[in-house]
Amino acid sequence: MWPTDRVRVAHLFRGGEADEKEAGKPMKNQPKRIAIAANAADRVPPAAHPTEKSVKSEKHNPLEGRILKHRNPLYILLNTLLYTLLAILLPGLTDAHDSGTSFAEDRLTFHHAAKDLPQDAVVSDWPSMLGPSHNARSIETKLSKNWSVKEHTNDHTIDYNGPKLVWSLVRGEGYASPSLADGRLIYFHRIADEEVVECRNPETGKLLWQHRYPTTYKDRYGFNNGPRCAPFISGNRVVTYGADGSLRCLEVATGELLWKHNILTEFSATQEYFGVGPGPLVQDGRVIINVGAPQGPEVVALDLKTGKTLWESKKSEKPEESWGASYATPIPGIINGRDRIFVFAGGDSRPPTGGLLMLDPATGKIDARFPFRSKRYESVNASSPTVVGNQVFISTSYKTGGILLNINGSSTPSVAWRTKDLGTHFATTIHKDGYLYGVDGGSRNNTAISCIELATGKLMWRTVPEWKETVTQKGKSHEVTYTAARCSLLYADGAFLCLTEEGHLLWLKMAPKGCQILSRTWLFAAKETYSMPVISRGLLYVVQNRKSWLDGSPTRLFCYDLRAAE
């Protein structure tokens, strides 16, 4: 699942060489690509940000040493046994809370102050993974799309293109994106053997509070062991859902723990392929979770204030309709004037089962279900549904494709059309002006961006955005072709922001007639960049999930300035 191809490339500006353990030969047997023209400035190789002002030096970061220390197998075993014993004998004792400054500030580096917001710019919060509208679309305006920049240092001038780096934070493990609301950023990750929730100032990165607790989760496929789900902020509460099933509600202002559950333990659910993956949905005071318990409910709702169970969906009497938890976050929608919740379920089962559930958020009653899952055992439904009017688009990769469903008065949705041209892996398809834009394919070698006409299912185009980077390999400069691969898409300010799995950031102009690169930069040279980018108040937040194979820099959370100049 999610294989990581290794390409041995070193960056021209750095003049370094790739780590041989991360190195390999460039990809072969690539699918046919359609080259997309870009401005000359887009071909400038990425470069470091030379001007950095550290809050505290990263070179002497005690946390980084702590992470390496905790890799010791004997240490991990003893620590895990101790935490487990304490958790059983003294519940709550193993939770920790820090307010204000702590050792976590050693991980923060401040680079440049962000520009003032442009006059009349439209801005918004981003309280959950797919944003306030649950569709990967932002209402923000006056964002910078021209990234050609010259940076002057004491001894030379550096040409590069990319947004200004505001601050960066050395982080632990996980694939969660940050969430932002009311001037606070909530970030959820794992450091050593603890899951950590941090609240920070979005403009400076300054730590406001931190909540942490022990975890013993270990990924069975060897991916990192951190949380997969972005926090969900609702009013003065934030809900987090850890990889081991720990569901917690904290007060946003203080970080105080209000209530907690272990969903896997309490509902006898399983952790699935990669740990717990479907993010929480908070709607009208209800915390809705895709539990997928084999002998219990598929979906539950808890009271946001108290944590008490409000309802459990009724288990189907048919074994083939007992669907496990997926990796797709539940999505709200209004169908025929009624509020509904859409859950794209499907977990670890033989044979693989899953599909779309439509529920009444007030009662948990399942109004409709539609089976849809790859025939491959090791497969997941990970892309959230796209709701457009009274229609819902669901999709998965593994040679499966997508389907548009008409939601009517009956318990079984009707099929508007099927397609093999848009089978998404984990990036949610975006609807714009009657067309669907999404990432088709599940591996680096077969991934492309597709445009589908919503009314007919007609493929308008399928293309692989590609470009060349001048790089250095063992002291020799040459060109390497990169593609968008398994990227994430976000629509904002009239264009699509594209974050590739190898750390490239692009602005794309996409319409029914085609796709064009508007601007491009390389933020970092690291694999597994699967986390959704986030835009809030003109600032861009990006997560680096693996150590850079180029310079060895650690996994980080970045804040970039996307505010357009006046």
C-alpha positions as CSV (number, residue, x, y, z in Angstrom):
1,M,0.0,0.0,0.0
2,W,1.2,3.4,-0.9
3,P,4.6,2.1,-2.2
4,T,7.5,4.6,-2.0
5,D,9.7,4.6,-5.1
6,R,13.2,5.8,-4.5
7,V,14.9,8.3,-6.8
8,R,18.5,9.2,-6.2
9,V,18.6,12.9,-6.9
10,A,20.6,15.7,-5.2
11,H,19.7,19.4,-5.6
12,L,21.8,21.6,-7.8
13,F,21.7,24.6,-5.4
14,R,22.8,22.5,-2.4
15,G,25.4,20.6,-4.4
16,G,25.0,17.6,-2.2
17,E,24.5,13.9,-2.8
18,A,21.5,11.8,-2.0
19,D,21.6,9.3,0.9
20,E,22.4,6.0,-0.6
21,K,19.7,4.3,1.5
22,E,17.1,6.6,0.0
23,A,18.7,6.3,-3.4
24,G,17.7,4.3,-6.5
25,K,17.3,4.6,-10.2
26,P,14.7,6.9,-11.7
27,M,11.3,5.4,-12.5
28,K,10.9,3.2,-15.5
29,N,7.9,2.3,-17.6
30,Q,6.2,5.6,-17.0
31,P,2.7,6.1,-18.6
32,K,2.4,8.4,-21.5
33,R,2.5,12.0,-20.3
34,I,1.3,15.2,-21.7
35,A,3.9,17.9,-21.1
36,I,2.3,21.1,-19.9
37,A,4.0,24.4,-20.8
38,A,5.2,26.6,-18.0
39,N,6.8,30.0,-17.7
40,A,10.6,30.1,-18.0
41,A,10.7,31.1,-14.3
42,D,9.0,27.8,-13.4
43,R,12.1,26.0,-14.5
44,V,14.3,27.6,-11.8
45,P,15.4,24.8,-9.4
46,P,14.3,25.1,-5.7
47,A,16.6,26.6,-3.1
48,A,16.9,27.1,0.6
49,H,15.5,30.1,2.3
50,P,18.8,31.7,3.3
51,T,17.5,34.2,5.9
52,E,16.4,32.4,9.1
53,K,15.8,33.8,12.6
54,S,15.6,31.0,15.1
55,V,13.5,31.2,18.3
56,K,15.9,28.5,19.6
57,S,18.5,26.7,17.6
58,E,17.4,23.5,15.9
59,K,21.0,22.3,16.0
60,H,20.7,21.7,19.7
61,N,17.1,20.4,19.7
62,P,16.7,18.1,22.7
63,L,13.5,16.7,21.2
64,E,15.3,15.3,18.1
65,G,17.7,13.5,20.3
66,R,14.8,12.2,22.3
67,I,13.1,10.8,19.2
68,L,16.3,8.9,18.3
69,K,16.7,7.6,21.8
70,H,13.2,6.2,21.9
71,R,13.9,4.1,18.8
72,N,15.7,1.7,21.0
73,P,13.5,-1.5,21.0
74,L,14.2,-2.4,24.7
75,Y,13.3,1.2,25.7
76,I,10.1,1.1,23.7
77,L,9.1,-2.2,25.2
78,L,9.7,-1.2,28.8
79,N,8.1,2.2,28.3
80,T,5.0,0.6,26.7
81,L,4.6,-1.9,29.5
82,L,4.9,0.9,32.1
83,Y,2.4,3.2,30.4
84,T,-0.1,0.3,29.9
85,L,0.1,-0.6,33.6
86,L,-0.4,3.0,34.7
87,A,-3.3,3.5,32.3
88,I,-5.1,0.5,33.8
89,L,-4.3,1.2,37.5
90,L,-4.6,5.0,37.4
91,P,-6.7,6.2,34.4
92,G,-5.8,9.7,33.4
93,L,-2.5,9.9,35.2
94,T,-0.6,9.2,32.1
95,D,-2.1,12.3,30.3
96,A,0.0,15.4,30.4
97,H,-0.8,19.0,29.8
98,D,1.5,22.0,29.3
99,S,0.5,25.6,29.0
100,G,2.6,28.3,27.5
101,T,6.3,27.6,26.7
102,S,7.9,24.2,27.1
103,F,10.5,22.0,25.5
104,A,8.3,22.1,22.4
105,E,9.5,25.7,21.6
106,D,13.0,24.3,20.9
107,R,11.5,22.9,17.7
108,L,10.3,26.3,16.3
109,T,12.2,28.5,13.8
110,F,10.9,31.9,12.8
111,H,11.9,33.0,9.2
112,H,10.0,36.0,8.0
113,A,7.0,38.0,9.1
114,A,4.0,37.5,6.8
115,K,2.8,40.5,4.8
116,D,-0.3,42.3,5.9
117,L,-3.5,41.0,4.4
118,P,-4.4,42.8,1.2
119,Q,-7.3,45.2,1.4
120,D,-10.7,43.6,0.8
121,A,-9.2,40.1,0.9
122,V,-11.7,37.4,1.7
123,V,-10.4,35.0,4.4
124,S,-11.7,32.1,6.4
125,D,-10.9,29.5,9.0
126,W,-10.0,25.9,8.1
127,P,-11.5,23.9,11.0
128,S,-11.1,20.4,9.6
129,M,-9.3,18.4,6.9
130,L,-11.4,19.4,3.9
131,G,-12.2,23.0,5.1
132,P,-15.3,24.7,6.3
133,S,-17.4,23.5,3.4
134,H,-16.1,19.9,3.5
135,N,-15.2,19.9,-0.2
136,A,-11.5,21.0,-0.4
137,R,-12.6,24.4,-1.7
138,S,-11.5,27.7,-0.1
139,I,-13.3,31.1,-0.4
140,E,-10.0,33.0,0.2
141,T,-9.0,35.7,-2.4
142,K,-6.0,37.8,-3.2
143,L,-3.5,34.9,-2.9
144,S,-0.1,35.2,-4.5
145,K,0.5,33.1,-7.6
146,N,3.6,34.7,-8.9
147,W,6.5,33.2,-7.0
148,S,9.6,34.6,-8.9
149,V,11.8,35.9,-6.1
150,K,15.4,37.1,-5.7
151,E,17.0,36.8,-2.3
152,H,20.1,38.8,-1.5
153,T,22.7,37.5,1.0
154,N,26.0,38.9,2.1
155,D,28.0,37.2,-0.7
156,H,25.6,36.3,-3.5
157,T,22.2,36.5,-5.0
158,I,19.9,33.5,-5.0
159,D,17.2,33.1,-7.6
160,Y,14.3,30.9,-6.7
161,N,10.6,30.8,-6.9
162,G,8.2,30.0,-4.1
163,P,6.2,31.7,-1.3
164,K,8.1,33.2,1.6
165,L,8.6,30.8,4.6
166,V,7.1,32.4,7.7
167,W,7.9,29.7,10.3
168,S,8.7,26.0,10.5
169,L,8.3,23.5,13.3
170,V,10.2,20.2,13.7
171,R,7.5,17.6,14.2
172,G,7.0,14.0,15.1
173,E,5.1,11.3,13.1
174,G,1.7,11.3,11.5
175,Y,-0.2,12.3,8.3
176,A,-2.6,14.8,9.9
177,S,-3.0,18.3,8.5
178,P,-3.4,21.2,11.0
179,S,-6.8,22.8,11.6
180,L,-7.3,26.5,12.2
181,A,-10.1,28.6,13.8
182,D,-10.5,31.9,15.7
183,G,-6.8,32.7,15.6
184,R,-5.5,29.3,16.8
185,L,-3.8,26.4,15.0
186,I,-4.3,22.9,16.3
187,Y,-1.8,20.3,15.2
188,F,-1.9,16.6,16.0
189,H,1.2,14.3,15.8
190,R,3.2,11.6,17.6
191,I,6.5,12.2,19.4
192,A,8.2,9.0,20.5
193,D,5.6,7.0,22.4
194,E,3.1,9.8,22.9
195,E,0.3,11.4,20.7
196,V,0.6,15.1,21.1
197,V,-2.0,17.9,20.5
198,E,-0.6,21.3,20.2
199,C,-2.2,24.7,20.0
200,R,-0.1,27.5,18.3
201,N,-0.4,31.0,17.0
202,P,-1.0,30.6,13.3
203,E,1.1,33.7,12.4
204,T,4.2,33.0,14.6
205,G,4.0,29.3,15.5
206,K,4.3,30.2,19.2
207,L,3.1,27.4,21.4
208,L,0.0,28.2,23.5
209,W,-0.6,24.8,25.1
210,Q,0.1,21.1,24.6
211,H,-1.8,17.9,25.5
212,R,-0.1,14.6,25.2
213,Y,-0.8,11.0,26.2
214,P,0.9,7.5,25.6
215,T,0.2,5.4,22.6
216,T,1.5,1.9,21.6
217,Y,0.2,1.9,17.9
218,K,2.6,0.3,15.4
219,D,1.8,0.3,11.7
220,R,1.7,-3.2,10.3
221,Y,2.9,-2.1,6.8
222,G,5.9,-0.1,8.1
223,F,4.5,3.4,7.6
224,N,4.9,5.9,10.3
225,N,3.0,5.4,13.6
226,G,1.5,8.8,14.0
227,P,-2.2,9.9,13.8
228,R,-3.9,10.0,10.4
229,C,-6.9,12.2,11.2
230,A,-6.8,16.0,11.2
231,P,-8.4,17.7,14.3
232,F,-11.9,19.1,14.1
233,I,-12.5,22.4,15.7
234,S,-16.1,23.4,16.6
235,G,-16.5,26.5,18.7
236,N,-14.4,26.2,21.8
237,R,-13.9,22.5,21.4
238,V,-11.5,20.4,19.3
239,V,-11.9,16.7,18.7
240,T,-8.9,14.5,17.9
241,Y,-8.9,10.8,16.8
242,G,-5.6,8.9,17.2
243,A,-4.2,6.0,15.3
244,D,-4.9,3.6,18.2
245,G,-8.6,4.7,18.5
246,S,-8.2,7.3,21.2
247,L,-11.0,9.9,20.7
248,R,-10.5,13.1,22.8
249,C,-12.3,16.4,23.2
250,L,-10.3,19.4,24.4
251,E,-11.1,23.0,25.3
252,V,-9.5,25.1,22.5
253,A,-8.7,28.0,24.8
254,T,-6.8,26.0,27.4
255,G,-6.2,22.5,26.2
256,E,-8.1,21.1,29.1
257,L,-9.3,17.5,28.5
258,L,-13.1,17.5,28.6
259,W,-13.8,13.8,27.8
260,K,-12.2,10.8,26.1
261,H,-13.0,7.4,24.7
262,N,-11.1,4.5,23.1
263,I,-13.4,3.7,20.2
264,L,-11.7,0.4,19.3
265,T,-12.0,-0.9,22.9
266,E,-15.5,0.3,23.7
267,F,-17.1,-0.8,20.4
268,S,-14.9,-3.9,19.8
269,A,-13.7,-2.4,16.5
270,T,-10.4,-3.1,14.7
271,Q,-7.6,-0.7,13.8
272,E,-7.8,-1.7,10.0
273,Y,-4.7,-1.7,7.7
274,F,-3.0,1.6,8.8
275,G,-4.6,2.3,12.1
276,V,-7.6,4.5,12.7
277,G,-8.1,6.7,9.6
278,P,-11.6,8.2,9.1
279,G,-11.5,11.7,10.6
280,P,-14.2,12.9,13.0
281,L,-17.1,15.0,11.7
282,V,-18.7,17.5,14.1
283,Q,-22.2,18.6,13.1
284,D,-24.8,20.4,15.2
285,G,-23.2,19.3,18.5
286,R,-22.7,15.7,17.4
287,V,-19.3,14.0,17.0
288,I,-19.9,11.5,14.2
289,I,-17.4,8.6,13.8
290,N,-17.1,5.8,11.2
291,V,-16.5,3.0,13.8
292,G,-17.0,0.0,11.5
293,A,-17.4,-2.5,14.4
294,P,-17.6,-6.1,13.1
295,Q,-20.3,-7.1,15.5
296,G,-21.6,-3.6,16.2
297,P,-22.5,-0.3,14.6
298,E,-20.9,1.1,11.5
299,V,-21.4,4.7,12.6
300,V,-21.9,6.3,16.0
301,A,-22.6,9.9,17.3
302,L,-21.4,11.3,20.5
303,D,-22.5,14.4,22.3
304,L,-19.8,17.1,21.8
305,K,-20.3,18.6,25.2
306,T,-20.4,15.4,27.3
307,G,-19.0,12.6,25.1
308,K,-22.1,10.5,25.8
309,T,-23.4,8.2,23.0
310,L,-26.4,9.8,21.2
311,W,-27.0,7.0,18.7
312,E,-25.5,4.0,17.0
313,S,-26.4,3.0,13.5
314,K,-28.3,-0.3,13.2
315,K,-26.2,-3.3,12.2
316,S,-27.2,-4.9,8.9
317,E,-28.4,-8.5,9.1
318,K,-26.5,-9.3,5.9
319,P,-22.8,-10.2,6.4
320,E,-21.9,-8.6,3.1
321,E,-23.3,-5.3,4.4
322,S,-21.3,-5.3,7.6
323,W,-18.8,-2.7,6.6
324,G,-15.6,-1.8,8.5
325,A,-14.2,1.6,9.0
326,S,-12.5,3.3,6.0
327,Y,-10.0,6.1,5.7
328,A,-12.5,8.6,4.3
329,T,-13.8,11.4,6.5
330,P,-17.7,11.5,6.7
331,I,-19.3,14.4,4.8
332,P,-22.5,16.4,5.5
333,G,-24.9,17.3,2.7
334,I,-28.4,18.5,2.1
335,I,-30.4,16.1,-0.1
336,N,-33.9,17.0,-1.1
337,G,-34.0,19.6,1.6
338,R,-32.9,17.2,4.4
339,D,-29.7,17.1,6.3
340,R,-27.8,13.9,5.7
341,I,-24.4,12.4,6.5
342,F,-22.4,10.4,3.9
343,V,-20.0,7.8,5.1
344,F,-17.8,6.0,2.6
345,A,-17.1,2.8,4.6
346,G,-15.0,-0.3,4.0
347,G,-12.2,-1.8,6.0
348,D,-10.1,-5.0,6.5
349,S,-12.4,-7.9,5.4
350,R,-12.3,-11.0,3.3
351,P,-13.8,-10.7,0.8
352,P,-13.4,-6.9,0.7
353,T,-16.7,-5.1,1.4
354,G,-17.7,-1.4,1.7
355,G,-19.6,1.4,0.1
356,L,-21.6,4.5,0.7
357,L,-23.9,5.0,3.7
358,M,-26.4,7.8,3.9
359,L,-27.6,8.5,7.4
360,D,-30.0,10.9,9.3
361,P,-27.7,12.9,11.6
362,A,-30.4,13.3,14.2
363,T,-31.2,9.6,14.7
364,G,-28.5,7.5,12.9
365,K,-31.0,5.8,10.7
366,I,-29.4,4.5,7.5
367,D,-31.6,5.8,4.7
368,A,-29.6,4.2,1.9
369,R,-26.5,2.1,1.3
370,F,-24.7,1.4,-2.0
371,P,-21.9,-1.2,-2.2
372,F,-18.7,0.1,-3.8
373,R,-15.3,-1.3,-3.1
374,S,-12.3,-2.7,-5.0
375,K,-12.1,-6.5,-5.4
376,R,-8.6,-6.4,-4.1
377,Y,-8.2,-7.4,-0.4
378,E,-5.5,-4.9,0.4
379,S,-7.5,-1.9,-0.6
380,V,-9.1,1.1,1.1
381,N,-11.9,3.6,0.5
382,A,-10.0,6.7,1.4
383,S,-11.4,9.5,-0.7
384,S,-14.3,11.3,0.9
385,P,-17.6,11.6,-1.1
386,T,-18.2,14.7,-3.2
387,V,-21.8,16.0,-2.8
388,V,-23.3,18.1,-5.6
389,G,-27.0,18.9,-5.2
390,N,-28.9,15.6,-5.0
391,Q,-26.0,13.6,-6.4
392,V,-22.9,12.0,-4.7
393,F,-19.7,11.0,-6.4
394,I,-17.6,8.3,-4.8
395,S,-14.4,6.8,-6.1
396,T,-11.5,4.5,-5.3
397,S,-8.4,3.3,-7.0
398,Y,-7.1,-0.3,-7.4
399,K,-8.5,-0.4,-11.0
400,T,-12.0,0.4,-9.7
401,G,-12.9,3.9,-10.9
402,G,-15.7,6.2,-9.8
403,I,-19.5,6.4,-9.8
404,L,-22.1,9.2,-9.7
405,L,-25.2,8.3,-7.7
406,N,-28.6,10.0,-7.8
407,I,-30.1,10.2,-4.3
408,N,-33.8,9.9,-4.5
409,G,-36.7,8.9,-2.2
410,S,-35.9,5.1,-2.4
411,S,-33.5,3.3,-0.1
412,T,-31.2,2.4,-3.1
413,P,-29.5,5.3,-5.0
414,S,-29.7,5.0,-8.8
415,V,-26.6,5.1,-11.0
416,A,-26.1,8.2,-13.1
417,W,-22.9,6.9,-14.7
418,R,-19.7,5.0,-14.0
419,T,-16.2,5.8,-15.1
420,K,-12.8,4.1,-15.1
421,D,-11.1,7.4,-15.8
422,L,-11.3,8.7,-12.2
423,G,-10.3,6.3,-9.5
424,T,-9.0,8.3,-6.6
425,H,-6.7,6.9,-3.9
426,F,-6.9,9.4,-1.0
427,A,-7.4,12.9,-2.5
428,T,-11.0,14.0,-2.6
429,T,-12.4,15.0,-6.0
430,I,-13.3,18.7,-6.4
431,H,-16.4,19.9,-8.2
432,K,-16.2,23.2,-10.1
433,D,-18.8,24.6,-12.6
434,G,-20.2,21.3,-13.7
435,Y,-16.9,19.4,-13.8
436,L,-15.1,17.0,-11.5
437,Y,-11.3,17.3,-11.0
438,G,-9.5,14.6,-9.3
439,V,-6.3,12.4,-9.0
440,D,-6.7,9.1,-10.9
441,G,-4.6,6.2,-9.9
442,G,-3.0,4.6,-6.8
443,S,0.7,4.5,-7.4
444,R,3.4,6.9,-8.7
445,N,3.7,5.1,-12.0
446,N,0.1,5.3,-13.1
447,T,-1.3,8.5,-11.5
448,A,-2.8,11.4,-13.5
449,I,-5.2,14.3,-13.1
450,S,-8.6,13.8,-14.8
451,C,-11.5,16.1,-15.7
452,I,-14.9,14.5,-15.9
453,E,-18.2,16.2,-17.1
454,L,-20.6,15.9,-14.2
455,A,-23.7,15.6,-16.3
456,T,-22.5,12.8,-18.6
457,G,-19.4,11.2,-17.1
458,K,-17.5,12.1,-20.2
459,L,-13.7,12.3,-19.9
460,M,-12.6,15.8,-20.9
461,W,-9.0,15.1,-20.4
462,R,-6.5,13.0,-18.4
463,T,-3.0,14.4,-18.1
464,V,0.2,14.0,-16.1
465,P,1.6,17.4,-15.2
466,E,5.4,17.1,-15.6
467,W,8.5,19.3,-15.5
468,K,12.2,19.0,-15.4
469,E,14.5,19.9,-12.5
470,T,18.3,20.5,-12.9
471,V,19.8,18.3,-10.2
472,T,23.2,17.1,-9.1
473,Q,24.0,13.4,-8.8
474,K,27.4,12.4,-7.5
475,G,28.8,15.8,-8.5
476,K,27.3,15.7,-12.0
477,S,24.4,17.9,-13.1
478,H,21.6,16.5,-15.1
479,E,17.9,16.9,-15.6
480,V,15.3,14.7,-13.9
481,T,11.6,14.6,-14.8
482,Y,9.1,15.0,-12.0
483,T,5.3,14.6,-12.1
484,A,2.4,15.5,-9.8
485,A,2.0,11.8,-9.0
486,R,-0.2,11.1,-5.9
487,C,-0.9,14.8,-5.2
488,S,-3.5,16.6,-3.1
489,L,-5.7,19.3,-4.7
490,L,-7.2,22.4,-3.1
491,Y,-9.3,25.0,-5.0
492,A,-8.7,28.6,-4.0
493,D,-8.9,32.1,-5.6
494,G,-9.7,30.8,-9.1
495,A,-7.0,28.2,-9.4
496,F,-6.0,24.8,-8.0
497,L,-3.2,24.4,-5.5
498,C,-1.4,21.1,-6.0
499,L,0.9,19.6,-3.4
500,T,2.8,16.6,-4.8
501,E,4.0,13.6,-2.8
502,E,7.6,14.6,-3.3
503,G,7.2,18.1,-1.9
504,H,6.6,20.2,-5.0
505,L,3.9,22.9,-4.9
506,L,2.1,24.1,-8.0
507,W,-0.6,26.5,-9.0
508,L,-2.7,24.9,-11.7
509,K,-5.2,26.4,-14.1
510,M,-7.7,23.7,-14.8
511,A,-10.8,23.9,-17.0
512,P,-12.7,21.6,-19.4
513,K,-10.3,22.6,-22.2
514,G,-7.1,21.5,-20.3
515,C,-4.6,22.0,-17.5
516,Q,-1.7,24.5,-17.3
517,I,1.0,25.1,-14.7
518,L,0.9,28.7,-13.6
519,S,3.8,28.5,-11.1
520,R,5.9,25.9,-9.4
521,T,8.4,25.5,-6.6
522,W,10.0,22.7,-4.6
523,L,9.4,23.0,-0.9
524,F,11.4,20.0,0.3
525,A,12.9,16.8,-1.1
526,A,10.9,14.2,0.9
527,K,8.6,11.3,0.2
528,E,5.1,10.5,1.5
529,T,3.7,14.1,1.3
530,Y,0.2,12.8,1.6
531,S,-1.3,15.4,4.0
532,M,-3.8,17.9,2.7
533,P,-2.4,21.5,2.4
534,V,-4.3,24.1,4.3
535,I,-5.0,27.8,3.5
536,S,-6.3,30.2,6.2
537,R,-6.1,34.0,6.3
538,G,-3.7,34.0,3.4
539,L,-1.2,31.6,5.0
540,L,-0.4,28.2,3.6
541,Y,0.4,25.2,5.9
542,V,2.2,22.2,4.6
543,V,3.3,19.0,6.3
544,Q,6.6,17.2,5.5
545,N,6.1,13.6,6.5
546,R,9.5,12.1,6.0
547,K,13.1,13.2,6.6
548,S,14.6,14.9,3.6
549,W,16.8,12.5,1.6
550,L,18.7,15.5,0.3
551,D,19.9,17.3,3.4
552,G,18.7,15.1,6.2
553,S,16.4,17.8,7.6
554,P,13.7,16.4,9.9
555,T,10.0,16.1,9.4
556,R,8.4,19.6,9.8
557,L,5.3,21.6,9.7
558,F,5.7,24.8,7.5
559,C,3.8,28.0,7.3
560,Y,4.2,30.0,4.0
561,D,3.0,33.5,3.1
562,L,0.5,33.3,0.2
563,R,-0.8,36.9,0.7
564,A,-0.6,38.9,-2.5
565,A,1.3,42.2,-2.4
566,E,-0.9,45.3,-2.5
